[in-house]
C-alpha cells in the first residue's frame, strides 16, 4: 500500500481519536494533540514538503472540530509539518527519547503560533498564564502520548523506506 494512502488512513483514525477519545482523557484545558503527533511524525519521516502537505490536511480536519478560528489550524499545522520535515534523522537519532522531545517542541511552537494568530484575530488572553497553565502542560502531555505513538507510526509509514526507519 502506498505511503500516502497509509498516511491518509492514519490521519483519519487520528481525527476520530481527536474528536471522540481526547475529550475523555483531557485534564481540564490540557489535552494531547493527536493530529499534531501524526503530522510531525510524517514530517520527521518524509521531509518538509510531504510534512507541510500532511499538515495542511491535518489542520483542515482539526478546523472541522472547532467553529472559531477557521483556517488557523490549517496554517499552523502546515508550518509545523514543514518545520518537522526539516528535523533530520541525525538530530532525532535512534533514541526513543529524541522524537518525544521533538514532538514536545513542535507542540510548543504550534501553540505559540496559535496564541499569536488568535491575538491577531482579536482574541485576548493572558500570555504568561496561558503558557504556564495550558501550553507547557499540553506540550508535555502531547510529547508523552507521542512517545508511544511515534514508533508505531514509524513502522506504518516507513515500510517501503527501510533507510528511514527509526528503531
C-alpha positions as CSV (number, residue, x, y, z in Angstrom):
1,X,0.0,0.0,0.0
2,X,1.3,3.5,-0.9
3,X,2.7,5.6,1.9
4,X,0.3,8.4,1.1
5,X,-2.7,6.1,1.4
6,X,-1.4,4.8,4.7
7,X,-0.9,8.4,5.9
8,X,-4.4,9.3,4.9
9,X,-5.8,6.3,6.8
10,X,-3.7,7.1,9.9
11,X,-4.8,10.8,9.7
12,X,-8.5,9.7,9.5
13,X,-8.1,7.5,12.6
14,X,-6.3,10.4,14.4
15,X,-9.2,12.7,13.5
16,X,-11.6,10.2,15.0
17,X,-9.5,9.8,18.1
18,X,-9.1,13.6,18.5
19,X,-12.9,14.1,18.3
20,X,-14.0,11.0,20.3
21,X,-11.3,10.0,22.7
22,X,-9.3,13.1,23.6
23,X,-12.2,14.9,25.3
24,X,-12.3,11.9,27.8
25,X,-8.6,11.9,28.5
26,X,-8.3,15.7,28.8
27,X,-7.3,17.2,32.2
28,X,-9.2,20.4,32.1
29,X,-7.8,22.5,29.3
30,X,-4.8,20.2,29.0
31,X,-5.2,17.7,26.2
32,X,-2.9,15.9,23.7
33,X,-2.9,16.9,20.1
34,X,-3.1,13.5,18.2
35,X,-3.2,15.2,14.8
36,X,-0.1,17.2,15.6
37,X,1.7,14.0,16.6
38,X,0.7,12.4,13.2
39,X,1.7,15.5,11.2
40,X,5.0,16.0,13.0
41,X,5.9,12.3,12.6
42,X,5.1,12.3,8.9
43,X,7.3,15.4,8.5
44,X,10.1,13.7,10.5
45,X,9.9,10.6,8.3
46,X,9.2,12.0,4.9
47,X,10.6,15.6,4.8
48,X,9.4,19.2,4.6
49,X,7.2,19.1,1.6
50,X,5.2,16.0,2.5
51,X,5.1,17.2,6.1
52,X,3.6,20.5,5.0
53,X,1.0,18.8,2.8
54,X,0.2,16.5,5.7
55,X,0.0,19.4,8.0
56,X,-2.4,21.2,5.7
57,X,-4.7,18.1,5.6
58,X,-4.4,17.6,9.3
59,X,-5.1,21.2,10.1
60,X,-8.1,21.2,7.8
61,X,-9.5,18.2,9.7
62,X,-8.8,19.8,13.0
63,X,-10.5,23.0,11.9
64,X,-13.6,20.9,11.3
65,X,-13.6,20.1,15.1
66,X,-13.9,23.8,16.0
67,X,-16.2,26.6,14.9
68,X,-14.0,29.5,15.8
69,X,-10.7,30.4,14.1
70,X,-11.4,28.5,10.9
71,X,-8.1,28.4,9.0
72,X,-5.8,28.9,12.0
73,X,-5.1,25.1,12.4
74,X,-4.5,24.8,8.6
75,X,-1.9,27.4,8.7
76,X,-0.3,26.2,12.0
77,X,-0.2,22.5,11.1
78,X,1.2,23.4,7.6
79,X,4.0,25.3,9.2
80,X,4.6,22.6,11.9
81,X,4.6,19.8,9.2
82,X,7.1,21.7,7.1
83,X,9.2,22.5,10.2
84,X,9.2,18.9,11.3
85,X,10.4,17.9,7.9
86,X,13.5,20.0,8.4
87,X,14.4,18.0,11.5
88,X,16.7,15.4,10.1
89,X,17.4,11.9,11.3
90,X,20.8,13.0,12.5
91,X,19.0,15.3,15.0
92,X,16.5,12.7,16.1
93,X,18.9,9.8,16.0
94,X,17.8,6.3,17.0
95,X,17.0,7.3,20.6
96,X,13.4,6.8,21.7
97,X,13.5,10.0,23.7
98,X,14.5,12.4,20.9
99,X,11.3,12.0,18.9
100,X,9.4,12.6,22.1
101,X,11.4,15.8,22.8
102,X,10.9,16.9,19.1
103,X,7.1,16.3,19.3
104,X,7.0,18.3,22.6
105,X,9.0,21.1,20.9
106,X,6.7,21.3,17.8
107,X,3.7,21.2,20.2
108,X,5.1,24.3,21.9
109,X,5.7,26.0,18.6
110,X,2.2,25.1,17.4
111,X,0.5,26.5,20.5
112,X,2.6,29.7,20.4
113,X,1.7,30.2,16.8
114,X,-2.0,29.6,17.7
115,X,-1.8,32.2,20.5
116,X,-0.2,34.7,18.2
117,X,-2.6,34.3,15.4
118,X,-5.6,34.2,17.8
119,X,-4.3,37.5,19.2
120,X,-4.2,39.0,15.7
121,X,-7.8,37.9,15.1
122,X,-8.9,39.8,18.3
123,X,-8.9,37.1,20.9
124,X,-7.5,38.3,24.2
125,X,-5.6,36.2,26.7
126,X,-3.0,36.5,29.5
127,X,0.1,35.1,27.8
128,X,2.1,34.0,30.9
129,X,-0.9,32.3,32.5
130,X,-1.8,30.5,29.3
131,X,1.9,29.4,28.8
132,X,2.1,28.1,32.4
133,X,-1.3,26.5,32.7
134,X,-2.0,25.3,29.2
135,X,0.8,25.4,26.7
136,X,3.6,23.7,28.6
137,X,1.4,21.0,30.3
138,X,-0.3,20.3,26.9
139,X,3.1,20.0,25.2
140,X,4.3,17.6,27.9
141,X,1.1,15.5,27.5
142,X,1.4,15.5,23.7
143,X,5.1,14.5,23.9
144,X,4.2,11.7,26.3
145,X,1.5,10.3,24.0
146,X,3.8,10.8,21.1
147,X,6.4,8.7,22.8
148,X,4.1,5.7,22.5
149,X,2.6,6.6,19.0
150,X,5.8,7.6,17.1
151,X,7.4,4.1,17.0
152,X,4.2,2.6,15.6
153,X,3.8,5.4,13.1
154,X,7.4,4.9,12.0
155,X,6.7,1.3,11.2
156,X,3.5,2.0,9.4
157,X,4.7,5.0,7.4
158,X,8.2,3.7,6.6
159,X,7.6,0.2,5.5
160,X,8.8,0.9,2.0
161,X,11.7,3.1,3.0
162,X,14.0,0.9,5.2
163,X,16.7,3.6,5.2
164,X,14.5,6.0,7.1
165,X,13.1,3.6,9.7
166,X,13.6,4.7,13.3
167,X,14.2,1.7,15.5
